[in-house]
Amino acid sequence: MNNKESVWTFRRRMVLLLGSGVIVFLVYLAVRYLFVLASPFIIAYGIALVIEKPVNALAKVFRGKKTLASTLIVTGLTIIIAAAVFYITWLGVAEIKSFIANFEYLFIMVRQKTAGICLDVDGMLGLSDGCSLEFVCSCADRIRRIFQNGHPEEVVSSVLRISFPILVNTAVIAGAVIVCLISVVYLSGVLEKVRKWRENSIFREEVCALTLELKKLIQVYFKIELIIMLINAGICIAGLLLIHNPYAVVIGILIGLVDALPFFGTGTVLIPWAVILLLFRNYYAGAVLLSVYVMTYFVREIMESKCMGDRLGIAPFTMLMVIFTGIMVYGILGFILGPLSYCMMKALIRYFASVLENAGGTWYT
């Protein structure tokens, strides 16, 4: 028996098992109930680290006044990002207005295309002309009657019930963004003090173990996923522009967001859409959408395999399991909080195991 095996006695393994359970439970509580409260400050700390070099360079111009330098940089970045968001929103609103204005025309066009497909189905199945269309119309009438049977007061109540939480959450998010920006300004001037505090803290080893794992997760996984989402959204917008879709920007961004969600992808939208277009005999548009899907698929596969590779230290199957578990535990944000929790648990359990392996004493031997 080698030395490593002799160190891990039964009692020590039980201590590791129980300690790991406590770590998992504490990380779950922290992420579940404290992460939302601390997220503006965590994000602010990350932004402060990213802009640290520009702040230090600009502070030399203002005789070492980092607060003033960080204020100018944060203000400039906020203006640029706000302008980009405003421009994209303006395009989106214009496309939505166009959709509403042309709704009747689009509705009539869809009905005509549907009637053509139904006639083709009648021919293939040997039915009399109009049977398939009558079936589709009867289904649509049933759905319409279900909505018409609803009472007006119930509809108003449902709208209020949905809109009020949206307004509250919007106000909370806006407040969190403002707090985050202010925190970036303050943190940019005291990053050295934060580092000294971390180095002198009695928990410096634990903090170091956590920060190394989380830094790898953010710089590899989240960064590459964001780049993939932006590239695929751009490809989708370009493809929709090629088929002269008047809502290319809005739909392209939505497909990019769907692609970022786990267990989904651009094919969730593009493949059914392409099949429908092919059924409508719009072969050019269907071929373009299928080509867009193939391109986005390979972008994701190449970026994930080449850029992530073994740098993240998490097997694809493990990541899939972590994301699925995160969604089941935390909800839709689980695709972010799941990997975050896993990396925190992994770092702390690994550190705890090294402490048990190297520590002296007889209470656990």
Summary of the structure (lengths in Angstrom):
residues: 365
radius of gyration: 27.6
end to end distance: 16.5
largest distance: 88.7
contacts: 989
relative contact order: 0.10
helix: 85%
strand: 0%
